[in-house]
Amino acid sequence: MMQQIRDGLKGPVIYGMLVLIVGVPFAFSGIQGYLQNSSDPVVAKVGDVKITQAQLRSAYDQRYRQLQQLYGENFRADLINPTTLREAVLKDMVQESLMRQYARSSGYRAADSAVRDSLIKISAFQENGQFSPKRYRELLSGIGQTPDRFESQQRDQLMIEQLRDTVLGSSFLTPAEAELSAKLSHQQRAFSYLKFDPAKYLAAVTISDADVAKRYEEKKAGYQAPERMKLAYVELSADQIPKAEVPAADVLKTLYESEKSSRFSAPEIRVASHILINFGADKDAAKKKADALYAQIKGGADFAALAKVNSDDKDSKVNGGDLGSIKRGDGIFPKEFEDALFGLAKTGEVSEPVEIKPFGYHIIKLTGLKPAHVQAFEEPEVQKVLTDLYQQTEAQKHFQEKNAKLEELAFDNPTSLDPVAKALDLKVETTDWFTRAGGAGILANAAVITAAFSPEVLTSNENSKPIVVDGGKVIVVRKAEYEAPRQKTLAEVDAMIREELKTEQAAAKAHADAEIALTALKGGQPIDAVAKTAGVTVEAPGVSTRDRADLSKTLLTALFRLPHPVGDKPTFGEATLEKGEVAVIALTDVRYGADAKPAEELGKEQSTLRNARAGSEFAAYREALEKRIAVDVKPLPKDDSLAP
């Protein structure tokens, strides 16, 4: 069935969408040893599977691109901590390998039909809501994937999902637990509070020069200006290649002959249904059952109805035995099956029971037929495809020639980009200042940042090797300006330190007054009197639920952690809110509402809690697997040697 997805697929690269489909788990599964060599350090070992530095680098780059795709114009490279991201990516790779190995050893498998169904549901592979084989191969070629490898990886993911679903499906929650949770989640609390805002204390705070100087000396190591640089670069793009002229007819004819069998020929396609009777313990009994069913069909019985009741193929029987479209030689069905199917003369004809080892007896019905077809050279659609293909090929060839020339010139003239720009009619561009965190444009590409801070570019002042960036463009960079890390002077950070100290002291004053108020409330003073003494107002939100939208989440969290009031005596607490204000809370009443909850509401509550519990149990299950399959993760370097 997989072969049908691959037929007739060629075309230009569409990269970005597939980055989000494939994800990090596909970074190395199924290709152990691919592009590895003995000098590639191992960063983790899961059982007998090794994860190498090159694989981690590739997965890191893929995750980085995912973030770029996800956030679009809002993406900020300076907010990404490379070390933290590398550790997260490696953790995902380890867990994926762990689950895959255990699933395989436990006998989990994914059938061809399941893989096919998962692929045709991926929206990026669809055109006009339907799976497009052409788009499928285009997207895969964009990341250097083949259908075989991608389908193998998809099969692994489905296998892991089976294991995960088995664990998640075993979790349960009793109605009593759901009812108690519903009661707690719908609990309401009546309260009031006093709010002490540090901003009101700022005017009373005075920071001396001595205070600033002292803080500067205490945290001097933290006041560093990071190294930064500017790059000069040239960019080679396929858009710069002029479109080739429409070739002569004989050129197109030659191209047509070479592409006819794969691009312009459609093989005969047959749509089939079948009834499978497994051999079981008694092969003769299976044969008798198959013969009896065949006799009923010949007598006018409904094939689909018999398949639904009698077929041992669980996947197809629900659809009346439907197997979909089949092409001879696609490797999905045994030769005996194909011979029987393609031996049927017309739609609606049914074969006698066919013995196919080791499965059983198949009764096959031809339900549809699409004859083989070859598009003629003269057809306008064929002419357009041939012209586009010729022009694409010529453009790619010229681009590769220029790319090779770019690499040669950059290598032969390592100290300047001017000869490169002049020979290839390119312009030398310059970036803005940036740090190792990257920036916008080409500086958002992790490979560019790695090249910029490599010894060749940073220390030896040489041109980089050509770097492929988004859109299929190729650039060569070199250092234009550089500033080493340096200690910032006191004058540079004076204003920042002064503001920091003022904020700290104002917050300290707010906390001190809040503590005085809290002590007074606990001592029995009325909240109105305490508020008047402190110079604040009493905030009275009334009765509140846990998820009240107009109140601070921190405030609500602190409120619902307070002990219940005893009699008419409130309980008190304190919380620092999101903007730094300090709240002193007085809880006066706890309410539950109606004890009985509607069955629908309890059902939702039970489902939500069961899912949460299932997630926790699955996390614990994964941790337990590490005791069965040894996991050894090496410490990652503290430098940027792993960054793509």
N, C-alpha and C positions, 0 to 999 in steps of 0.2 A: 504493500500500500504506500510505502514511503516513496517509491520511485515515481508515482504519479505526481507527487508534489514537486519533483525536480525537473520534470520534462519541459523542454523548450525555454529554459531560463537563461537569459543573458542580458546585459545592459549596464548602464552607468551606476556609480556608487551612491547609495543614500546611507550615510553613516549614523547621524545623530540619534535617530529613533531607536536603533537596535541597541545602542549603549544602555538605554534604560530597560530594554527587554532582558538582555543577557545577564547583567548584574555580576557582582563579584564571584558568586559560587561557580560561574562558568569559566573563571580565569584559568583554572588548571585541571578541572575534573576531566577524567578520561584521556588525558594526554601526558601521563606521567613519563618523564624523560624527554618530552618534546622540546626541542631547542635548548637542551641542557648540555653542559659539558662538565668535566671534572673540576674546573675552576669556579663553578657557580656555587657559592656557599649555601649550605642548608640553614634555613632560619627556623624551621620547625619540622618535627617528625611525628606523624600520626600512624601508629602501628608500623607497617612497613612502607608507608607512603611518605616521601620527602617533599617538603615545600621549600623551594629554593628562593634565593634572593631575586633572581630574574622573574620568577612567577609572582612574587610579592610586588615587585616594581610594576609589573604589568597590571596586576589587580589594583594597585594604588592609583595608577594613571586612569584606569577605567572608572574607579569610584570618583576620582576628581572630576572627570568629564561628566559623570552623572550629576554631580552637584552643580556644575556649570549649566547643564541642560535644565535642571530642575528650577534653579533660581533665575536663569536668564539675565536680564539687565540688572537685577538686584544682587547678582553674585559678587562677593568681595573676597578676594584671595587673602587679604590681611586678617580675616577672621578665622582662617583655617590654621590649626596647629598641625604641622606635618607629622610630628611625632605621635600625637594622639590619633590622627587619622590612620597612620600606618599600623598602629597597635590594634585599632578597631577592625581594619581590613584583614589583618593576619588572624585575629580572633574568629572572624567570619569564615575564613578559609579553613581553619582548623576544625571548626564545628561542622562545616559542610563535608569535609573529608571523613570526619568521625561518623556522622550519620550515614553517609554513603556506604562506608565499609560495613557498618553494623547491619544496615538494611540488606545488603547483598548476602552477608553471612547468615542472615535469618530467613533467607528464601524469598524476599520481596522481589517482584519483577513488574515491569510495565510492558504491556503488549503493544504491537505495532498500531493497533486501532486506537489505543489510548494516546499514544504519541501523536498520531495523525489528528485526533480530535483536539488535542491541546494546541497544536500548531495553527489549525484553521480558525481558532477562536482568538488568536493574537491580532489585535486591531492593526498593528503596524504592517502586517502581512496582507492586509485586505485592500481592495479597491472596490468602491461602490458597495461596501458591505459584504463582499465575497472574497474568499481566499484567492490571492493572486500568486501563482507559481513564479511568474517573472519578478514580481516585487520581492518575493521570498529570497531568491538567489541574489538579487541586487543588494539587498541589505546585508546578507551574509558575506558577500564578497567585499563589502565595505570595511569589514573588520578582519579580513583574511580568514574567514571561516569557510568550511565546506558543509554541505547538507549532512553528510554522514557524521561528521564530528558534532555538529549542532544537535542533530537528532539523538546522538548518543548522550549528550549532556542533558537534553530534555528528558530522556528516558531515566537518567539518574535522578533528576529532580522529582519526577513523578513517583519513583520508587521511594524516595525520602518522604514525600508527602503521604504515601501509604502508611509508612511507619509512624509519622507524626499523627495522622488521623486515628490510627489504632490507639495511641496513647491518649490523645485528647478525648476520644470517644468513650474511654473507660471511666472518665471522671463523672461524678454525680453529686447532687446536693439534695438533702431531704427537704420535704415541704416545711417541716418545723424550722429548719435553718433559714429557709427563704422567708418565712413569715417573720422571724426575729429580725432578719436583716432589713426587711421592708419596714418594720416598725421603727428601727433605728434610723434608717435613711430618711424617713418622713418625720422624724422628731423635730419639734419646734422649740425654740428657746427665746424667752423674753429677757432683754438686757438693756443696759445703757452703758455709756463709757465716756471717759475724759481723754482728750487728745492733746498731747504736748508736742508742738511742732518746732523742731530745731531751728527753722528759718526765723522764728520770732526772737531767737537768742543771738543771732549773728551780730546785730548792732551793738550788743553789749560785750562782744569779744574783741580783745586787743591782742595783736600778735607783734612781738618785738623782733628786731633784727637778730637778736641773740637766739630767740626761739627758732627762727628760720635757719640760722647757721648751724645750730645744734642738730636739727632734723636732717639737714644736708649731709653732715658728717656721719650721722647714724645710718643713713640709707644711700650713701654716696655711690655704692656699687650698682644701685638700681637706677641711677640717673645717667644712663648711657644712651648716646646716639648710635643706633645700629649702622653697620656698614651699608652703603648704598652705591648704586652705579647707574650709568646711562649706557645704552647699547646703540651702536650703529648697526644697520642691517640692510640687506637687499632682499627683495621678495620676488620669487618667480611663481607666476600663477598660470593655470591652464587658460584663463580668460585672455591672457596676452597673446595666445596663439591664434592667428587668423584662420578662419574656416577655409578648408580646401575647396577648390572649384569642383563642380559636379563632374565626375569622370565620364569617359566615353562609354558607350553601351557595351563594348567588348570587355571592359574592365568590370562592369557590373555583372555581366554574364558569368565571368570567371568566379567572381565572389558568390554569385547565386549558386553555382554548381558546388562550391565548397561548403555552403551553408544549407543547401536544400534538404538534406536528410535530417538535420537537427533543428533547423529554424522554420522551414517552410513545409515540412511534412508532418501530418498528423496520422499516427498509426490507427489501426482499427481498435475501437473501444467497445467492450461488451459490458452490459450491466447484468449482474447475476444475483440470484438468490439460491440458498441451499438449505437442505435439512441434513444435519449430521447425526448419525447414530454411532456412538462410541462402541468399540469392541467390547469393553467391559471384561467381565470374567468369563463370559460365554460368547465367543465369536459367532458361533452358528445361530444363536438366538438373535444376535444383533443383525445378522444377514436376513433372517426370516422377518424381523420387524421392518427392515428397510424395504424388502420386497413387498411386504403387505402395504406399506405406505405408498410405494410406487404404483401398485395396483389401484389403490384408491384414487390417486391423482389421475391415472389414465382413465378411470371411470368417471371423472368429472369433479372430484373433490377439490376444495379450495386449497391451493398450495400454501398460501400464507397462513391460513388457519391451522393447517397441520403442522407447519413449522413452529408456530407459537406454542403448541401443546407438546410436540414430540422431539424437537431438535435439541441436541446436547450442546450446541454452540450458544452459550449464555448471552454473548454480545449481540448476535444477530437475530436470535429467535424473537426478541421483543418487537422487532420490526418485520416480522414475517419472513425471516431468513435473509433479508436484504444485505448484500455484500458491497454494494456500490459499483463503481466503474473498475474494470480490470483490463489491463493491457498485457498481451502475450509477452512473456519473457521479463516481466518486471520483478520476478524473484520472490513475490509474496506468497504465491500459491504453488504447490508441487506440480511437476510436469503432468502427472496423471490428471490432476484437476483441470489444468489448462487444456489438455488434449480433449477432455470430455466437453468442456465449455465451448471451445472453438470448433468442435465437431458438430455442434447443434446448428441446424440449417436456418431456422427462422425464429423470430420472437415468439415466446410462449411455449417453445418446445422444451421438454424435460428429459434429462438423461436417465438411463437405468442406474441403479445404485453402483457407485464406483468405489472400489476398495483402495484406500490410501493409507499406507502404513506410516506411522504407528497409531493414526487417529481413529479411523473407523470407516463407515460407509457414507458416501455423500450422494445425495440426490440433488442434481443441479438443474436450475431452470434459467433459461435465457430470457431476461425481461426487457432488454433494450439493446440496440445495436447502432453504432455510429461507424460507417465504413471509413477505411483509410482514405486520406485526401492529400494531394500535393498542390500547393498554390503555384499558378503559372508565373513565369518570369515577367510576362507583360502586364500583370495586374498592377494597378496604380499603388495599392498598399505595399506590394512587394518592392516596387521601384523606390518608394519612399524609405522603406526599411533598409534597403541596400545602400541608398545614398547616405542616409544617416549613419549607418554602420561604417561606410567607407570614410566619411568625414571624421567620425569619432576616432577611428583607427589612425588616420593620418595625424589628427591633433595630438593623440596620445604619443604617437611616434616622435613627432617634433618636440613635444614637451619632454619626453625622456632624453632626447638628444640635447636639449638645452639644459636639462637637469644634470646630465653627465658633464657637460661643459662647465656648468656652475661649480660642480664639485672639483673639477680639474683646475679651474682658475683660482678658486679659493685656496686650494692646496699649494699651487705654484706661486701664489702671491700672499703668503700668510700674514704679512704685516699691514695690508691695506685692502679695502673693498673697492677702491676706485678702479683698478684694472678690470675687476669683475663686472662692475656696473657699466663701464664703457664698452666692453666687448659684447655684453648681452643687452645693451640698451635699457638698463635698469637705473633706478634712482636710489641713492643712499639715503635711507631714512634714519631718524634718531628718536629713541624713546624718551619718556620722562624719567625722572629719578625713581628708583624702586629698590626695595630690599629683598631679602630671600623669601619674603612672604608673597612676592609677585605683585601684580597690578592688573591693569586693564589691557584689552587688545591682545597682542601676542604675549604679553607678560602674564596673562592668565593661563598660559600653557606651561605645564610643569616641566616639560622637556626643555623649553627655552630657559627657564630659571636654572635648571641643572647645568645646562651648557654655559650659561653666563658666569656661574661661580665655579666652573671647572678650572683645574690648573692651567689648561691650554689657553683659555680666554682670559682668566683673571690674572694669572701670574706671568705667563709667557707672552701675553699680548698678541696671540695668534687668532686667526679666523676660526670659527667653529666649523664642524662638519655640517652639511645640509640637514636641516630639521624640518620634518613634515608637520605643519600646523593645520588647524581646522580649514575645511574647504578644499583640501588637497593642495594647498600652497606649500612651497618650499622656501625656507629662508636660511641665510647664513648671517651670523651675528659676530660682532667683535666689541671689545670694550671701548667706549667713547670717553667716559669720565668715571672716576672711582673715588670714594671717600671711605677710609677705614673707620672701624668703630672708634669712638672717642668718648672721653668723659665730658659730660656737660658741665659748664661752669655754674657757680652759684647764681650769677646774674641771669643765666638762661632759665633757671628753674625757680627763681625767687617767687614769682607770682603764683606758680603752681603749688609750691610748698606752703605759701601763705594761705592760699585758699583751702588747702588740705587741712592745715592746722585749725583754721577758723571753723571748718565743718566739723572736725572732731570735737572741739571744745563746746560748740553749740549743741551737738548731740549729747555730750556728757552732761551739760546743764539740763537738757530736756529729760534725760534719764534720771538725774538726781531729783528733780521736782516730781517726776512720776513716782519714784520710790516713796517720797514724802506723802504724796496723795494716797498711795496704796496702803501705807502704814496707817494713815488716818482712817481710811474706810474700814480696814480690818479692826481698828479700835472702836468702831461703832459710830463714828461721825456720819451724819447724813451726806449724801453725795452732792446735794446742792451747796451745802456749807463748804465742803472740801473744794468744789469747783470755784466758789467765790474767793476763797483764800488763795488758790493757785492762779487765779486770773484767767481761767478757761471756762468754756461753756459745756453744759451736759448734752452729749449727743444721745438721743433716744430713738433708735431705729424701730423699737417695738418688738414684735414677735418675728423671728427669722428662721429660715430653713438653712440647711448646710450649703445649698447652691445659690443663695440669693445673689443676684447679679450686680446690684448697686452697692455692695459692700466689699471691702478688702478681703481677699481669700485668706490672707494671714490672720486677719482679725477673726474671721469665721472659724478657722482652724483652732485658734486659741480658745474661742468661746465654747466650742463643742468638746474641748478636752477638760473643761472645768468640772469639778464634782457637783452633784445636784445640790441645790439649796436645802437646808434643813429647817423645816418649819417656815417662818417668815424671815429667816436670816439669809441674805444673799451670800454667794461665794464670789471671790474676787481673783483676778488674774491680770497679767500684763503681756503685751505683745508689741514687738517692733514691726511697724507696717512697711509696705514696699517702698515708700518714699522717705523712710527714716523717721516718721513720726512715732511717738510712743503712746500706746493706748492702755489705759487702766480700765479694766472691764468689771462690771457688776452684774452677775447673773442672778435674776430674781425668780424665774419660773421655768420649768421644763414640761412640755406637753407632747402627747403622742397622738391625739386625735382619735378617730374611731379605731377600735381594736381589730375589727373584721375588715379585711381588704378584699376587693373584687378578685375573682379567680384569675381574670386576665392580667391584672396588675401583679398578683403573686407569681403567675407564670413568667412574666417578663423579668421580675426580680430574680426568680430562680435561675432563668436562663443566663442572665448577666453574671450572677455570682458563679454559676457553674463554669462559664467560659473563663472567668478570672482564675478560678481554682485550677482549671485544666491547664492554663498557661503556666501557672506556678509548678504544677506537677510535671509538665513537659520539660521545664528548665531543670528541675531536679533530676529528671530521667537522663537528660544530656550530661549532667555532671556525673551521674553514676556510670555512664558509658566510658568516661575517661579512666575508670578503675578497671574496666575490662579491656579497653584498647589503649595501650600506653601512649601518652601525649607528652612530647618534649619540645617546649618552645624556648628557643635561644634568646638571650637578651639582645634587643635591637641596638644598633649603634646610636650614640647620642648625636652624631653629626648628621648631615644630609646625604650620606652616601647611598641611601636607599631611595631617595626621592627620584621620580622619573625625570 
